[in-house]
Amino acid sequence: MSAGAALDFTGERFTPECVREIWYEHWHRYAMVRAWARGRRVLDAACGEGYGSALLAQVADSVLGLDVDPAAVAHARERYAAAAANLRFDQADATRLQLAPGSFDLVVSFETLEHVQAQDALLDGLGNALADDGLLVISSPDKATYSDAAGFRNEYHVRELYRDEFEALLRRRYPYVRLYAQRLLFQSAIWSVDPPDLAAAGQYLTSGSDGRVDDGLAYAPMYYIAVCSRRPLPELPATSWFGDRDESVYQHYNHEIRKNMAAGARIAELEAQVAALQREQAAAGGRPAAVTARRPWWRFWGAD
């Protein structure tokens, strides 16, 4: 992928420069679909920065990325399309698509539904563009977990859906729907290296900052575990995954983030107090302000 200038992060639209959990979530969706895009005509509706369209274009026959934001489209053209003959970007409202019927074999639209009120119009436009034997792959956060359980409201979301609402929208249009769940997990992984039987466990994908997606567990083992016998081994699992239901690592991470945010707010408050004291001192003709003499440094931190 091109290493052009980064698009500003708005707080909602993902860019490849983002790190940690949002990076995993967004890259994984496109990485999973990449195998289905091989040799196909692909539409990426609400493509945003363009990184996903560029990833699919590595294997697709052609990819069209559409986004409502002209600045995002201009950025995607400069950063990605200029280096890929089978990739182009256009500006369009995903709820008002005017595309030739059946012109795409694979249509993807990730984290779009919740941003629009006209969800039926969005799905109708995507369905019209999809060939009869094509695949639509679309994602949306589960309101029950994303918002209700977390007590969180995303200001960028217009209409979030519960699982039954999401499925109802899709099943009215498609007789065959297979629903996948996605969640970032902290787990211990054990996988077979001799033989490297990953197929039995399903698809596993890895990626790095270069945007290249690899099939298989591209990690250097920290430990090896051997199963030994003097007789033929029984059928053994290809992988094993172990995690704690309390997600203690995630809880610690969120605690540290909240702590750092609180510290940042306190630092900003103290900086404002220092600036006010400096203005007071300057107004007094350079003489130390009385309040400064009465407040030792530790009182700025609320200590007695």
N, C-alpha and C positions, 0 to 999 in steps of 0.2 A: 504494500500500500504506500501511497505517497506520504511524505512527511511534511506536508504543507502546514500552514498556520492553523492553530486550533480555533474552533468556534467557541465563543463565550458560553460558559455554563450558566444556565438561567436558574438553576435550582431544581429543575424538573427534567428538561431534555438531556438525555445522556450524550456524553462525548467520550471518545476513546481515552481521553486523559483522566477520566474519573477513576477512582481506585476503590478497593475493598468490595463490599457486598453488591453495590450497584453495578460494578464491572462484571462480576460473576453472573448476575441475573440477566443482563442484557446480552452479553456475548454468548451465553449458553443457548439462548433461543435461536439465534442465527446459526450457531455452530451445529445444532441438531438438525436444522432444516437444510443445511448445506448439501448433505448427501442426496436429498430429494430434488435439489435444484440442478443436478448434473444433466447437461444437454437440453434443458428446458427453457421456455420463455417465461420469465419471472417478472411479476409486479410486486414492488415493495411500496405499499401505500402508507403515507405518513412516515417517510423514511428518515426524517430528522437530519442529522449531521451527514448521513450517507455511508457510515462505516459498514453497516450490515449489507447494504446493496453491493458495496465493493467486495465484501467477503463472498457473497453468493455469485458474483460475476466471475470469480476465479474458476468456477466449474460450469456455470450456466451457459446456454446458447446466447441469451440476451437478458439484460435486466433493465427495467425502467423503475427509477425511484421517483416518487411523487411526494411533495410536501407543500403545505399551504404557506409556509414562510419563505418569501423571496430571498432573504439573506441566507437561509440554510441551503436553498437550492444553488445559489451562486457559489457558496463555499464548497458544496459537494462537487460541483462541476470542476472547480479549480483543483481540489485536493485529490479527487478520485477519477472522474470521468476522463480527464485529459490524458490519463495513462492507460485507459481501457477502451478498446474499440467497441466492445459489446455492452457498454454501460453508459446510460444517459440519465439525466435528471431534468424534470419539468416541474413547474409550479402548478398546483391544483388543489382544490378543496376536496378531501376524500369523501365528503357527504354529497358531492355534486359531480361525480365522475361522468365523463362523456367519452368512453373508450369503446372500441369496436367489440361487438359481442364475441365471446370465445377466443379472445386474442392472447390469452395467457394460460400456460399449463400449470403454473404454481403462483398463487397469490398469497402474500404474507402481509400482515398488519399487526404489529406488536405494540401493546399499550396505547391503543388509539381510541377504542370504544368509550372508555371512561372520560375522555376529553371532549366528547360531543354529545349534544342532546338528540340530534337526528340519527340515532343508531340504526333504525330501520333503513333509512336512506343510504347510510354507509354500507350496510350489508347487501342491499339490493344492487348498488353500484359495483361492489366487488364481485358479486355473483354473476352479474351480466358479463363482466370481463373474463370470467373463468370458463375455460373449455369444459365440455360435458364430462370428460374423463380427468379433469384437473383436480388439484388439491388446494383448498383454502386452509391456511394456518393462521389463527388469530388468537391473541392473548388479551387477558383483562384481569385486574386484581380482584380477589375474592373479598367483597365488602365485609363479610363476617369476620375474617381474620385481619385484613389490611387496615380496616378502620374501626369496626365495632370492638373487637377484642383488645386492640391496641389503644383505644381511646384517642384516635388520631384523625385529623381532618386534613386532607391534601387540598390546598387552595386551588390547584390547577385542575382538579377533577370536577367535571360537571355532573356526571351521572354514573356512579359506581353500581355494580351488579352483584347480587348474590348468585350462588351456583345455579339454582333453579331458573333464575331469570336469564342468565347467560346461555344455558342449555336450551331454554325455550326459544330464544331468538334464533339459535342456529338450527334447531330441529324443525322449525317451521319451513326451512329452506332446503335442508339436506337430510335425506333419509338415513345416512350413515355418519355418525359422529363418534369419535373416540376422544375422550377427555383425558388429558394429562394434568398432573399437579406439579407445581414447581415451588421449591422452597430452598433457601440457602441453609445448609446444615453443617454443623461442626462434627466431624466423625473421624474415627480411626479406620483406615482402609487396609485390608489384607487381600492381596491378589496373587494369582498363580503366575509364576515366571518360568516354570519348567513342568509341563508345557505352558506357554502363554495363552491359555484358553479364555480369551475375553469374550468371544462370541456367545458363550453360554450365559453370560451375565448381562447381555444386552450391549447397548452402545455406550461407550465412554469416550469423552472428548476432552482434550486439553488445548489451551492456547496461551500465548505469551504476549508481551507488549508489542511484538512485531505484527500481531494480528493473524499469524499463521495458525491454522487449526490442525492438530495431529490426532489421528485415530489411535486410541490406546492410552494406557497409563504412562505418561512420559515423566515419571518421577523417579529419582534415585532412592532406593529403599533405605530406610533408617535401620530396620531390623530384618532378619530373615527367620522364617519359621519352617522347620522341616517335619514332614510326616513320613515315618519310616516303618517298614515291616519286612519279614522274611517271606511273606506270601504276597500275592498280587493285592494291590491297594484297592479298597472299595471306591465307589464313585464319590468324588470329592467336589465341593463347590468351587467355582472359578474365582469367586470373590466373597468377601465377608465384610459387612459394614457394622460398626458399633458406635453408638452415640448416646449421650445422656438426654433424657426427655426434658430436663430442666434447662438444657442449653447453657450451662454455666459459663462457657467461654464467651458466648454471645452476651450474657448478662453482664459479665465483667467489662466487655467492650463497650456496651451501652452506658454503663456506669462511668467509665473513663471519659467517654464523649461528653456526657452531661456535666461531669466535674470540670472538664476543660472549658466547656461553654460558660459555666458559671464563673470560672476564674477569669475568662476573657472579659465578661461583663463587669466584674469587679475591678479589673485593671483599667477598663475604660472609664469607670466611675472615678477611680483615684486620679487618673490623668486629668479628668475634668476639674477635680478639686485642686490639684497642683496648679493648673493653669489659672484658676480663679484666684488662688493665693498669690501667684506671681503678678497678676494684674493689680491686686490689692496692694502689694508691695511697691509696684511701680507708681501707683497713684499716690502713695504715701511719701514719694520722693526718695525711694530707695531704702527707707528705713524698714527693718523687719516688721512685718505685721504682727500685732499682738497675739492673734490666734496661732501663728506659727510657733511662737515661743511657748505657748501653753500646750502644744500637741506634739509629743515626741513621735518618732517615726512609726512605732508599733501601733499607735492609736489609729493610723490610717487603715489598718487591717481589722479594726473592730475589737482589738485586745485591750484588756484593762491593765 
